[in-house]
Every structure is written in structure tokens, then in C-alpha cells.
Amino acid sequence: MNILHPPFVHFVVALPVIALFSQFTFFITKDKAYSKAAFRIVGFAMLASFLAIISGIEDAQKIMANQNIIQEGVSSLNSHKIFGFIVVATLIATSIVKWLAISKDSLLYENVSLVLIVVLLIVSLYQGRSGGILVYKYSAGIDKSVAIQRVDEQKISKY
């Protein structure tokens, strides 16, 4: 019974990279189309993040119900859940500031957008790393037999 997020959660990490690229291109060319593209890309990332939160909550419930996690990973799983909401909040803030930048044609808001996109990228990468640690270190959502094997391997490697 392997429980892993669906593939779309990777867009929450990938899309901010593209938004950053688009925002940089806007600053170089001063072409508003790139600013608008960054806004749309952040919007798609926000949609993907909502879907990631929904699937993540369901996955966490399944993981905890079936005990498909090494015990030391439970606090890490809870931190991962909480930080998911921080990613969503950052996406919402970035979307609002990008919208203001476009609607008011404000360079100040564009600069703030750039900073928020960088922050968004950092929190998204951290969240992705956290999810990877849950799976590869704590066997979250992995079959019990694989998790038991990993625990045994960790015990052996300590000696």
C-alpha cells in the first residue's frame, strides 16, 4: 500500500521557478506580458497547492491509520502538514501583490513580487525536501515490509 502524493504536487515546486524566470525577463525587457505570465504561473501554482493540500491531508490520514511511517517521522509529518499551509499563504500573498503590480502598473509592487516569488521558491523547495525526507528517511506511505527492512538497515548501519 504505497501512498504518495499525485504527480501534480511537483508543479508547486516547478512553477515558481518558471515564474521567477518570467519576472526576471519582465525586468530585463519591461514587457508587461512577462509580468502577466508570472501572475498566471503563480495562479497555476496556487491551484496545484490547493490540490496538494487536499491530497496531503488524505495521505497523512492513511499513513497514520495504517502506521505506514517510522515512529520518529510522525513529528516530521506534522511539520510537513503545517508548512504546506505556509506555502499556500505565500502563494496567496504573491498572487495578490502580482495582481496589484499589474493593475496599478507599479514598479514598487513588481519589486515586491520578485522578492515574494524568491521566498515562494525557497519555501516550496524546503517543503519538497521535507516530503522527500518523509518518504526516504521515515518511510511515510511505504509498505510496512519495506519500512521494517529500512529500520533493520538503519540498526545495522549504526554498528
C-alpha positions in Angstrom: 0.0 0.0 0.0 2.2 2.8 -1.2 0.7 6.2 -0.6 2.4 9.1 -2.4 1.2 12.5 -3.5 -0.1 12.5 -7.1 2.4 13.9 -9.6 0.8 17.3 -9.8 2.3 18.3 -6.5 5.7 18.7 -8.2 4.2 21.7 -10.1 4.1 23.6 -6.7 7.9 23.5 -6.9 8.4 23.8 -10.6 6.0 26.6 -11.4 7.7 29.2 -9.0 11.0 28.6 -10.9 9.2 29.5 -14.1 7.5 32.5 -12.5 10.9 33.7 -11.3 12.3 33.3 -14.8 9.3 35.3 -16.2 9.6 38.0 -13.6 13.4 38.4 -14.4 12.5 38.6 -18.1 10.0 41.4 -17.3 12.7 43.4 -15.5 15.1 43.0 -18.4 12.6 43.7 -21.3 10.0 45.9 -19.4 7.4 43.9 -21.4 4.2 43.6 -19.3 3.4 40.3 -21.0 6.1 38.6 -18.9 4.7 40.1 -15.7 1.3 38.9 -16.6 2.7 35.5 -17.4 4.4 35.3 -14.0 1.0 36.2 -12.4 -0.7 33.3 -14.3 2.1 30.9 -13.4 1.8 31.7 -9.7 -2.0 31.2 -10.1 -1.5 27.8 -11.5 0.9 27.0 -8.7 -1.7 28.1 -6.2 -4.3 25.7 -7.8 -1.8 22.9 -7.6 -1.0 23.8 -4.0 -4.7 23.5 -3.0 -4.8 20.1 -4.7 -1.6 19.2 -2.9 -3.1 20.2 0.5 -6.2 18.2 -0.1 -4.3 15.1 -1.2 -1.7 15.6 1.5 -4.3 15.6 4.3 -5.9 12.4 2.9 -2.5 10.8 2.5 -1.5 11.7 6.1 -4.7 10.2 7.5 -4.0 7.0 5.6 -0.4 6.9 6.7 -1.3 7.4 10.3 -4.2 5.0 10.2 -2.1 2.2 8.7 1.1 3.1 10.7 3.0 3.4 7.4 5.7 5.5 8.9 8.7 5.0 11.2 7.7 6.4 14.6 10.4 9.1 14.6 8.8 10.5 11.4 5.4 11.4 12.9 6.5 14.9 14.2 8.2 15.5 10.8 4.9 14.5 9.1 3.0 17.0 11.3 5.5 19.8 10.5 5.2 19.0 6.8 1.4 19.4 7.0 1.7 22.7 8.8 4.3 24.0 6.4 2.0 23.2 3.5 -0.3 25.9 4.7 2.7 28.3 4.8 3.4 27.5 1.2 -0.3 28.3 0.3 -0.2 31.5 2.3 2.9 32.6 0.5 1.3 31.8 -2.9 -1.8 33.8 -1.9 0.3 36.8 -0.8 2.4 36.6 -4.0 -0.7 36.4 -6.2 -2.3 39.5 -4.5 0.9 41.5 -4.9 1.4 40.4 -8.5 -2.2 41.4 -9.2 -1.7 44.8 -7.6 1.6 45.2 -9.6 -0.2 44.6 -12.9 -3.4 46.5 -12.1 -1.6 49.6 -10.7 1.3 49.4 -13.2 3.6 49.8 -10.2 7.3 49.1 -10.3 7.4 49.0 -6.5 4.8 46.1 -6.4 6.8 44.4 -9.2 9.9 44.5 -7.0 8.0 43.2 -4.0 6.6 40.5 -6.3 10.1 39.5 -7.2 11.0 39.1 -3.6 7.9 37.1 -2.8 8.5 34.8 -5.8 12.0 34.1 -4.4 10.5 33.5 -1.0 7.9 31.3 -2.6 10.6 29.3 -4.4 12.5 28.8 -1.1 9.5 27.6 0.9 8.4 25.3 -2.0 11.9 23.8 -2.2 12.0 23.3 1.5 8.6 21.7 1.5 9.6 19.4 -1.3 12.8 18.4 0.6 10.7 17.8 3.7 8.4 15.5 1.7 11.4 13.6 0.3 12.7 13.1 3.8 9.4 11.7 5.0 9.4 9.1 2.2 13.1 8.2 2.1 14.1 8.6 5.7 10.9 7.8 7.6 9.2 5.5 5.0 6.0 7.6 5.1 3.4 5.9 2.9 5.6 2.9 2.1 4.6 -0.7 2.6 5.2 -2.0 6.1 7.6 -4.7 4.9 9.8 -2.0 3.2 9.6 0.2 6.3 10.6 -2.7 8.5 13.5 -3.5 6.2 14.7 0.1 6.4 14.5 0.1 10.2 16.6 -3.1 10.2 19.1 -1.5 7.8 19.4 1.6 10.0 20.1 -0.6 13.0 22.8 -2.5 11.1 24.5 0.7 9.8 24.8 2.0 13.4 27.1 -0.8 14.3 
